[in-house]
Amino acid sequence: MHKKKKKHLLRNSFIALFLMMFIGGVAYGTTTYRGIKNSVNSSFKPAGVKKDRDVNSQLKKKKPISILLMGTDTGALGRDYEGRTDSMMVLTLNPNTSKTTITSIPRDTAVKIPGYPEESPAKINAAYSVGQTKTAITTVQKLLNIPIDFYVLINMGGMEKVIDQAGGVDVTPTFTFEYEGYRFAGGMNEHMDGKEALAYSRMRYDDPDGDYGRQKRQRQVFTALLKKSSSIQSLLNQQFIKSLSNHTQTDLTFDELTTLAKDYRSVRDHTEETHLQGQGVQINKLSMEVVKKDELQRATDFIRKNLDLDHETTGNIQYDPK
């Protein structure tokens, strides 16, 4: 598949599988355990930002946690984590309510990047390119006034393989369209293999809702993979995990992921999703999405509620053309 065509793949579903292999909760032998642990820990990289909360305490007490999921748009295989984040989602896991929430942040959201006034206003996907993971996390935290406990970053590569290894996904297309040789019938449930699911999630310009429609289709495939946890055990082999870790970077350790597998399995029971809705404007000759304060507050309330946090006013780094 050509690199340019790969640019808009559903990277975060790949991340979902990475998490669900552990949230699914499985057992394996000592040799396999060591091999998987080494492969997973090879993906470990601190974000370089001081965490707002004691995440170890959160996990030990089985309290809700948040994870920022990001995909870079380099289009390169291997560990090339340069470029911008083509996808950003805030995932919250609450074992007390047995609920997961997914909040998509449009890559074109206009923000003032913390610590980079000369780069602002800018699209939020530029936060990673100017300051890497630390700045991307800080930007999301300050935009929505929420804590980010962990992050998972993925570059291009392996998506088609992941879906195929999971046995495909069941998705009901939001509307009828044709793309890359496939025809998707709106309202008709369809079992998709990796290549078909990528085509479904990639199409953007013919969607009546534009990039928001693409985000919705991304979340559909993401959720479909969450439901595949019953078949995750078949993926737990050292070779597959090693391949997965080659495309992933995170500050979640193997032990922390094991804790998720043991204590957070119930979060599979219910999933709610949303996205930030902005309005397209031209800023410095670039098309960006300006998100109003009340819309940011809605997303903040949505996220904080599943984290069992008190109400707080949303963040203050959104770009206001007024």
Residue, then its C-alpha position, 0 to 999 in steps of 0.5 A: m500500500h502506497k505511503k500517501k494512501k496510508k496517511h489516514l489509517l485507523r491507527n488508534s484501533f491498533i492501540a486499542l488492540f495493544l491495550m485489550m490484549f491485556i485488559g482481556g486478561v489471559a494466562y500464559g507460560t513462564t517462557t512466553y511471559r518473559g518474552i512478552k514482558n521484554s517486548v512490551n517493555s521495549s516500547f516504554k518511554p516516559a513522556g517527560v511531563k510531571k503527572d497530575r496524579d499518583v498513577n500508581s495509587q490510582l491503579k492499586k486502588k482500582k480507580p478510574i484512569s485516563i489514557l491519551l491515544m495518539g497516532t503519528d502521520t509519518g507513514a513510515l514503518g519502524r520506530d520513526y515517531e516524528g511528524r504530527t499526530d493524525s489522530m488523538m483520542v482520550l480514553t477513560l477506564n472506570p472499573n467502578t462503573s464498568k465503562t469506557t469513554i472515548t473522546s476524539i479531538p479533531r486534528d485541526t482544532a485551533v489552540k495556543i500551544p503551551g510554551y510555543p507562542e511563536e507557533s500559535p495559533a496552530k492545529i493541535n496536531a502540531a503540538y507533538s511535532v514541536g515538543q513531542t509527547k510532553t507537549a502533546i499531553t500538556t496541550v490536551q490537559k490544558l485544553l480540557n482541564i483533565p489529567i492524562d495518566f498515561y499515553v500510547l503513541i503509534n506510528m504507521g504500520g501493522m494495522e491491516k495485520v492487527i485486524d486480520q489477526a483479531g479475526g476481522v471486525d463487525v461494523t455497520p457503515t454509517f452511510t453508503f459509499e465506495y472507496e478503494g474498490y469496496r462498496f459499503a452499504g449504510g445500515m447493513n452490518e458487515h464483517m470486515d477484514g483488515k484491508e476493508a476496515l482500513a478503506y472504510s475508516r480512511m475515506r474522508y472527502d466524500d463524507p458529508d460530515g468531513d473529518y468528523g465523519r471519518q472520526k466516527r468511523q474510526r471510533q466504530v472500528f475502535t469499538a469493534l476491536l474492543k469487543k474482540s477481547s474474547s479472541i485476543q488470547s489467540l494473538l498472545n504469542q511472542q512474535f506478534i507482540k514483538s511486531l506490535s511493540n515495534h510500532t508502539q511507544t507508551d509510558l505504561t509498563f508491563d506490570e501496569l498493563t498486567t494490573l489493567a488485565k486483572d482489575y479493569r476487565s469490566v470496562r469492556d461492558h459499556t462504551e460511550e463515545t463523543h468528539l469535540q465539534g468545532q467550526g471551520v475558519q481560516i487562520n493565517k491562511l490555514s483551515m482550522e476548527v475553532v471550538k467554542k467554550d461551551e463545547l469544550q466544557r461539555a467534553t470536559d464534563f464527559i471525561r471528568k465524570n467517568l474519572d469520578l472527578d469533581h466538576e471544573t471549568t474547562g481549559n483556556i488555551q483554545y484559540d478565540p478569533k474574537 
